[in-house]
């Protein structure tokens, strides 16, 4: 029992550290010598990079942030297995992204990382919806439209394919964490998300 608890704690800590990799901050610092949290909507995430540094860089950050959530869940599957640890690892990655200790606990809102966790936890729904959401983003250039489609569609597709209550609840819970994080950031004085003109 003690070894199992140590395994859980270690894996959750690793998932948090994976999630807390400040992708948007590091890329913006390198390319523009600026703090992404002082640009646009003050969010250290892919959407803000997309609007301020261009689609190519935003998509690159988004891909890494998605991979963070995916990797956390896949590690849980590989080393322990079971819904509970996989869901906890995905949540820990989102928490790490939103509140990274590298950036004094002021990060992003976790949308891409949550999507990555759902893609690994519910592959059939997550991957198919993720591809469709990417197509919507490329065609519409609207980040919020693509994310809204993804987070509404994943629970629906999971339900249609016979997902159990725990799976459906998790598919709703993670996007809710993203929404709460967005609400808190706005209440703290950050600008609300607004679509910006396309950059090349």
Phi and psi restraints in degrees (value plus and minus 20) as a CYANA .aco file:
   2 UNK   PHI     -84.4   -44.4
   2 UNK   PSI     -61.1   -21.1
   3 UNK   PHI     -84.7   -44.7
   3 UNK   PSI     -58.9   -18.9
   4 UNK   PHI     -84.0   -44.0
   4 UNK   PSI     -61.3   -21.3
   5 UNK   PHI     -84.0   -44.0
   5 UNK   PSI     -61.5   -21.5
   6 UNK   PHI     -82.5   -42.5
   6 UNK   PSI     -61.0   -21.0
   7 UNK   PHI     -81.1   -41.1
   7 UNK   PSI     -63.3   -23.3
   8 UNK   PHI     -82.5   -42.5
   8 UNK   PSI     -69.8   -29.8
   9 UNK   PHI     -81.3   -41.3
   9 UNK   PSI     -63.1   -23.1
  10 UNK   PHI     -83.4   -43.4
  10 UNK   PSI     -64.1   -24.1
  11 UNK   PHI     -88.0   -48.0
  11 UNK   PSI     -59.1   -19.1
  12 UNK   PHI     -84.6   -44.6
  12 UNK   PSI     -59.8   -19.8
  13 UNK   PHI     -83.7   -43.7
  13 UNK   PSI     -62.3   -22.3
  14 UNK   PHI     -83.9   -43.9
  14 UNK   PSI     -62.4   -22.4
  15 UNK   PHI     -81.2   -41.2
  15 UNK   PSI     -60.9   -20.9
  16 UNK   PHI     -82.1   -42.1
  16 UNK   PSI     -65.0   -25.0
  17 UNK   PHI     -84.5   -44.5
  17 UNK   PSI     -58.7   -18.7
  18 UNK   PHI     -82.2   -42.2
  18 UNK   PSI     -67.8   -27.8
  19 UNK   PHI     -83.2   -43.2
  19 UNK   PSI     -50.9   -10.9
  20 UNK   PHI    -101.9   -61.9
  20 UNK   PSI     -22.1    17.9
  21 UNK   PHI     -77.9   -37.9
  21 UNK   PSI      94.8   134.8
  22 UNK   PHI    -102.0   -62.0
  22 UNK   PSI      51.3    91.3
  23 UNK   PHI     -74.7   -34.7
  23 UNK   PSI     -72.4   -32.4
  24 UNK   PHI     -82.6   -42.6
  24 UNK   PSI     -61.4   -21.4
  25 UNK   PHI     -83.1   -43.1
  25 UNK   PSI     -67.6   -27.6
  26 UNK   PHI     -84.6   -44.6
  26 UNK   PSI     -63.0   -23.0
  27 UNK   PHI     -86.6   -46.6
  27 UNK   PSI     -63.8   -23.8
  28 UNK   PHI     -86.0   -46.0
  28 UNK   PSI     -58.0   -18.0
  29 UNK   PHI     -82.9   -42.9
  29 UNK   PSI     -60.1   -20.1
  30 UNK   PHI     -92.5   -52.5
  30 UNK   PSI     -63.6   -23.6
  31 UNK   PHI    -103.0   -63.0
  31 UNK   PSI     -57.6   -17.6
  32 UNK   PHI    -141.3  -101.3
  32 UNK   PSI     -19.5    20.5
  33 UNK   PHI      29.4    69.4
  33 UNK   PSI      24.6    64.6
  34 UNK   PHI    -155.9  -115.9
  34 UNK   PSI     138.6   178.6
  35 UNK   PHI    -111.2   -71.2
  35 UNK   PSI      97.2   137.2
  36 UNK   PHI     -78.0   -38.0
  36 UNK   PSI     -44.3    -4.3
  37 UNK   PHI     -95.0   -55.0
  37 UNK   PSI     -25.8    14.2
  38 UNK   PHI    -127.4   -87.4
  38 UNK   PSI     -10.8    29.2
  39 UNK   PHI    -138.1   -98.1
  39 UNK   PSI     132.0   172.0
  40 UNK   PHI      35.2    75.2
  40 UNK   PSI    -141.8  -101.8
  41 UNK   PHI    -113.4   -73.4
  41 UNK   PSI      -6.6    33.4
  42 UNK   PHI      47.2    87.2
  42 UNK   PSI      -1.7    38.3
  43 UNK   PHI    -118.5   -78.5
  43 UNK   PSI     108.5   148.5
  44 UNK   PHI    -107.2   -67.2
  44 UNK   PSI      46.8    86.8
  45 UNK   PHI    -164.6  -124.6
  45 UNK   PSI     157.3   197.3
  46 UNK   PHI     -82.9   -42.9
  46 UNK   PSI     -57.7   -17.7
  47 UNK   PHI     -82.0   -42.0
  47 UNK   PSI     -61.2   -21.2
  48 UNK   PHI     -89.7   -49.7
  48 UNK   PSI     -57.1   -17.1
  49 UNK   PHI     -84.2   -44.2
  49 UNK   PSI     -62.5   -22.5
  50 UNK   PHI     -76.2   -36.2
  50 UNK   PSI     -63.1   -23.1
  51 UNK   PHI     -96.9   -56.9
  51 UNK   PSI     -51.5   -11.5
  52 UNK   PHI    -121.1   -81.1
  52 UNK   PSI     -49.4    -9.4
  53 UNK   PHI    -133.6   -93.6
  53 UNK   PSI     -25.0    15.0
  54 UNK   PHI      89.9   129.9
  54 UNK   PSI     141.9   181.9
  55 UNK   PHI     -82.0   -42.0
  55 UNK   PSI     -62.0   -22.0
  56 UNK   PHI     -80.5   -40.5
  56 UNK   PSI     -66.6   -26.6
  57 UNK   PHI     -91.1   -51.1
  57 UNK   PSI     -57.3   -17.3
  58 UNK   PHI     -83.6   -43.6
  58 UNK   PSI     -62.2   -22.2
  59 UNK   PHI     -86.3   -46.3
  59 UNK   PSI     -56.5   -16.5
  60 UNK   PHI     -83.9   -43.9
  60 UNK   PSI     -65.4   -25.4
  61 UNK   PHI     -83.3   -43.3
  61 UNK   PSI     -62.6   -22.6
  62 UNK   PHI     -80.5   -40.5
  62 UNK   PSI     -60.2   -20.2
  63 UNK   PHI     -83.3   -43.3
  63 UNK   PSI     -62.6   -22.6
  64 UNK   PHI     -87.5   -47.5
  64 UNK   PSI     -61.4   -21.4
  65 UNK   PHI     -85.4   -45.4
  65 UNK   PSI     -57.6   -17.6
  66 UNK   PHI     -82.5   -42.5
  66 UNK   PSI     -63.5   -23.5
  67 UNK   PHI     -81.6   -41.6
  67 UNK   PSI     -51.8   -11.8
  68 UNK   PHI     -82.1   -42.1
  68 UNK   PSI     -66.9   -26.9
  69 UNK   PHI     -86.6   -46.6
  69 UNK   PSI     -60.4   -20.4
  70 UNK   PHI     -83.3   -43.3
  70 UNK   PSI     -66.2   -26.2
  71 UNK   PHI     -82.2   -42.2
  71 UNK   PSI     -61.7   -21.7
  72 UNK   PHI     -79.3   -39.3
  72 UNK   PSI     -64.8   -24.8
  73 UNK   PHI     -90.3   -50.3
  73 UNK   PSI     -60.2   -20.2
  74 UNK   PHI     -84.9   -44.9
  74 UNK   PSI     -56.1   -16.1
  75 UNK   PHI     -84.3   -44.3
  75 UNK   PSI     -60.3   -20.3
  76 UNK   PHI     -83.1   -43.1
  76 UNK   PSI     -61.8   -21.8
  77 UNK   PHI     -80.9   -40.9
  77 UNK   PSI     -63.6   -23.6
  78 UNK   PHI     -93.2   -53.2
  78 UNK   PSI     -59.7   -19.7
  79 UNK   PHI    -118.5   -78.5
  79 UNK   PSI     -46.3    -6.3
  80 UNK   PHI    -148.0  -108.0
  80 UNK   PSI     -75.4   -35.4
  81 UNK   PHI      62.4   102.4
  81 UNK   PSI     132.7   172.7
  82 UNK   PHI      90.9   130.9
  82 UNK   PSI     128.2   168.2
  83 UNK   PHI     -77.8   -37.8
  83 UNK   PSI     -63.3   -23.3
  84 UNK   PHI     -81.3   -41.3
  84 UNK   PSI     -69.3   -29.3
  85 UNK   PHI     -90.9   -50.9
  85 UNK   PSI     -54.8   -14.8
  86 UNK   PHI     -85.6   -45.6
  86 UNK   PSI     -62.9   -22.9
  87 UNK   PHI     -85.5   -45.5
  87 UNK   PSI     -61.0   -21.0
  88 UNK   PHI     -85.6   -45.6
  88 UNK   PSI     -60.1   -20.1
  89 UNK   PHI     -84.2   -44.2
  89 UNK   PSI     -62.3   -22.3
  90 UNK   PHI     -82.4   -42.4
  90 UNK   PSI     -62.4   -22.4
  91 UNK   PHI     -83.9   -43.9
  91 UNK   PSI     -61.6   -21.6
  92 UNK   PHI     -81.2   -41.2
  92 UNK   PSI     -57.6   -17.6
  93 UNK   PHI     -85.0   -45.0
  93 UNK   PSI     -61.0   -21.0
  94 UNK   PHI     -85.2   -45.2
  94 UNK   PSI     -62.7   -22.7
  95 UNK   PHI     -81.0   -41.0
  95 UNK   PSI     -61.8   -21.8
  96 UNK   PHI     -82.2   -42.2
  96 UNK   PSI     -60.9   -20.9
  97 UNK   PHI     -84.8   -44.8
  97 UNK   PSI     -63.7   -23.7
  98 UNK   PHI     -94.8   -54.8
  98 UNK   PSI     -55.6   -15.6
  99 UNK   PHI    -151.1  -111.1
  99 UNK   PSI      48.7    88.7
 100 UNK   PHI    -100.3   -60.3
 100 UNK   PSI     113.0   153.0
 101 UNK   PHI     -88.3   -48.3
 101 UNK   PSI     -42.1    -2.1
 102 UNK   PHI     -79.9   -39.9
 102 UNK   PSI     -51.7   -11.7
 103 UNK   PHI    -133.9   -93.9
 103 UNK   PSI      13.3    53.3
 104 UNK   PHI      36.0    76.0
 104 UNK   PSI      17.8    57.8
 105 UNK   PHI      43.7    83.7
 105 UNK   PSI       9.6    49.6
 106 UNK   PHI    -146.0  -106.0
 106 UNK   PSI      72.8   112.8
 107 UNK   PHI    -137.7   -97.7
 107 UNK   PSI    -154.2  -114.2
 108 UNK   PHI    -118.1   -78.1
 108 UNK   PSI    -174.6  -134.6
 109 UNK   PHI    -132.8   -92.8
 109 UNK   PSI     -26.1    13.9
 110 UNK   PHI      66.1   106.1
 110 UNK   PSI     -10.9    29.1
 111 UNK   PHI     -82.6   -42.6
 111 UNK   PSI     -70.8   -30.8
 112 UNK   PHI     -86.3   -46.3
 112 UNK   PSI     -60.0   -20.0
 113 UNK   PHI     -86.6   -46.6
 113 UNK   PSI     -59.1   -19.1
 114 UNK   PHI     -83.7   -43.7
 114 UNK   PSI     -61.1   -21.1
 115 UNK   PHI     -81.9   -41.9
 115 UNK   PSI     -62.3   -22.3
 116 UNK   PHI     -82.2   -42.2
 116 UNK   PSI     -61.0   -21.0
 117 UNK   PHI     -83.3   -43.3
 117 UNK   PSI     -61.6   -21.6
 118 UNK   PHI     -87.9   -47.9
 118 UNK   PSI     -54.5   -14.5
 119 UNK   PHI     -84.3   -44.3
 119 UNK   PSI     -54.2   -14.2
 120 UNK   PHI    -101.9   -61.9
 120 UNK   PSI     -55.5   -15.5
 121 UNK   PHI     -97.2   -57.2
 121 UNK   PSI     -57.9   -17.9
 122 UNK   PHI    -146.2  -106.2
 122 UNK   PSI      52.8    92.8
 123 UNK   PHI     -76.5   -36.5
 123 UNK   PSI     -63.3   -23.3
 124 UNK   PHI     -80.8   -40.8
 124 UNK   PSI     -67.8   -27.8
 125 UNK   PHI     -96.3   -56.3
 125 UNK   PSI     -65.8   -25.8
 126 UNK   PHI     -84.6   -44.6
 126 UNK   PSI     -65.6   -25.6
 127 UNK   PHI     -90.3   -50.3
 127 UNK   PSI     -64.7   -24.7
 128 UNK   PHI     -84.6   -44.6
 128 UNK   PSI     -63.3   -23.3
 129 UNK   PHI     -89.2   -49.2
 129 UNK   PSI     -58.1   -18.1
 130 UNK   PHI     -79.8   -39.8
 130 UNK   PSI     -61.1   -21.1
 131 UNK   PHI     -84.5   -44.5
 131 UNK   PSI     -62.9   -22.9
 132 UNK   PHI     -84.7   -44.7
 132 UNK   PSI     -59.8   -19.8
 133 UNK   PHI     -84.9   -44.9
 133 UNK   PSI     -57.5   -17.5
 134 UNK   PHI     -83.1   -43.1
 134 UNK   PSI     -61.2   -21.2
 135 UNK   PHI     -82.5   -42.5
 135 UNK   PSI     -61.3   -21.3
 136 UNK   PHI     -83.0   -43.0
 136 UNK   PSI     -61.8   -21.8
 137 UNK   PHI     -82.6   -42.6
 137 UNK   PSI     -65.8   -25.8
 138 UNK   PHI     -83.9   -43.9
 138 UNK   PSI     -61.0   -21.0
 139 UNK   PHI     -96.8   -56.8
 139 UNK   PSI     -58.6   -18.6
 140 UNK   PHI    -116.2   -76.2
 140 UNK   PSI     -42.2    -2.2
 141 UNK   PHI      42.2    82.2
 141 UNK   PSI       1.4    41.4
 142 UNK   PHI    -135.4   -95.4
 142 UNK   PSI      89.6   129.6
 143 UNK   PHI     -83.2   -43.2
 143 UNK   PSI     -67.8   -27.8
 144 UNK   PHI     -85.0   -45.0
 144 UNK   PSI     -54.6   -14.6
 145 UNK   PHI     -82.6   -42.6
 145 UNK   PSI     -64.6   -24.6
 146 UNK   PHI     -86.2   -46.2
 146 UNK   PSI     -63.4   -23.4
 147 UNK   PHI     -87.7   -47.7
 147 UNK   PSI     -61.4   -21.4
 148 UNK   PHI     -81.7   -41.7
 148 UNK   PSI     -63.8   -23.8
 149 UNK   PHI     -78.3   -38.3
 149 UNK   PSI     -65.4   -25.4
 150 UNK   PHI     -83.0   -43.0
 150 UNK   PSI     -68.2   -28.2
 151 UNK   PHI     -94.9   -54.9
 151 UNK   PSI     -43.4    -3.4
 152 UNK   PHI    -101.3   -61.3
 152 UNK   PSI     -57.2   -17.2
 153 UNK   PHI     -97.5   -57.5
 153 UNK   PSI     -55.2   -15.2
 154 UNK   PHI     -79.3   -39.3
 154 UNK   PSI     -68.9   -28.9
 155 UNK   PHI     -81.6   -41.6
 155 UNK   PSI     -57.1   -17.1
 156 UNK   PHI     -85.2   -45.2
 156 UNK   PSI     -64.2   -24.2
 157 UNK   PHI     -88.1   -48.1
 157 UNK   PSI     -59.1   -19.1
 158 UNK   PHI     -82.5   -42.5
 158 UNK   PSI     -62.6   -22.6
 159 UNK   PHI     -83.2   -43.2
 159 UNK   PSI     -64.1   -24.1
 160 UNK   PHI     -80.8   -40.8
 160 UNK   PSI     -51.7   -11.7
 161 UNK   PHI    -114.8   -74.8
 161 UNK   PSI      -3.3    36.7
 162 UNK   PHI      63.5   103.5
 162 UNK   PSI       5.6    45.6
 163 UNK   PHI     -83.2   -43.2
 163 UNK   PSI     124.6   164.6
 164 UNK   PHI     -98.0   -58.0
 164 UNK   PSI     154.8   194.8
 165 UNK   PHI     -83.1   -43.1
 165 UNK   PSI     -57.6   -17.6
 166 UNK   PHI     -83.0   -43.0
 166 UNK   PSI     -63.3   -23.3
 167 UNK   PHI     -84.2   -44.2
 167 UNK   PSI     -65.8   -25.8
 168 UNK   PHI     -84.7   -44.7
 168 UNK   PSI     -60.6   -20.6
 169 UNK   PHI     -82.5   -42.5
 169 UNK   PSI     -60.8   -20.8
 170 UNK   PHI     -86.8   -46.8
 170 UNK   PSI     -58.0   -18.0
 171 UNK   PHI     -85.9   -45.9
 171 UNK   PSI     -42.5    -2.5
 172 UNK   PHI    -112.0   -72.0
 172 UNK   PSI     -57.0   -17.0
 173 UNK   PHI     -85.5   -45.5
 173 UNK   PSI     -67.4   -27.4
 174 UNK   PHI     -80.6   -40.6
 174 UNK   PSI     -67.1   -27.1
 175 UNK   PHI     -80.9   -40.9
 175 UNK   PSI     -50.1   -10.1
 176 UNK   PHI     -85.0   -45.0
 176 UNK   PSI     -59.7   -19.7
 177 UNK   PHI     -79.6   -39.6
 177 UNK   PSI     -61.8   -21.8
 178 UNK   PHI     -82.0   -42.0
 178 UNK   PSI     -64.5   -24.5
 179 UNK   PHI     -83.1   -43.1
 179 UNK   PSI     -61.8   -21.8
 180 UNK   PHI     -85.2   -45.2
 180 UNK   PSI     -60.3   -20.3
 181 UNK   PHI     -81.8   -41.8
 181 UNK   PSI     -61.0   -21.0
 182 UNK   PHI     -83.6   -43.6
 182 UNK   PSI     -64.3   -24.3
 183 UNK   PHI     -81.4   -41.4
 183 UNK   PSI     -64.6   -24.6
 184 UNK   PHI     -83.7   -43.7
 184 UNK   PSI     -61.5   -21.5
 185 UNK   PHI     -84.7   -44.7
 185 UNK   PSI     -56.9   -16.9
 186 UNK   PHI     -88.5   -48.5
 186 UNK   PSI     -61.8   -21.8
 187 UNK   PHI     -84.2   -44.2
 187 UNK   PSI     -47.3    -7.3
 188 UNK   PHI    -103.1   -63.1
 188 UNK   PSI     -18.5    21.5
 189 UNK   PHI      87.6   127.6
 189 UNK   PSI     -20.2    19.8
 190 UNK   PHI     -95.4   -55.4
 190 UNK   PSI     131.7   171.7
 191 UNK   PHI     -88.9   -48.9
 191 UNK   PSI     122.3   162.3
 192 UNK   PHI     -85.1   -45.1
 192 UNK   PSI     135.6   175.6
 193 UNK   PHI     -84.3   -44.3
 193 UNK   PSI     111.5   151.5
 194 UNK   PHI    -158.2  -118.2
 194 UNK   PSI     120.9   160.9
 195 UNK   PHI     -89.6   -49.6
 195 UNK   PSI     117.3   157.3
 196 UNK   PHI    -131.0   -91.0
 196 UNK   PSI     139.2   179.2
 197 UNK   PHI     -79.2   -39.2
 197 UNK   PSI     127.8   167.8
 198 UNK   PHI     -83.1   -43.1
 198 UNK   PSI     116.3   156.3
 199 UNK   PHI    -129.9   -89.9
 199 UNK   PSI     131.8   171.8
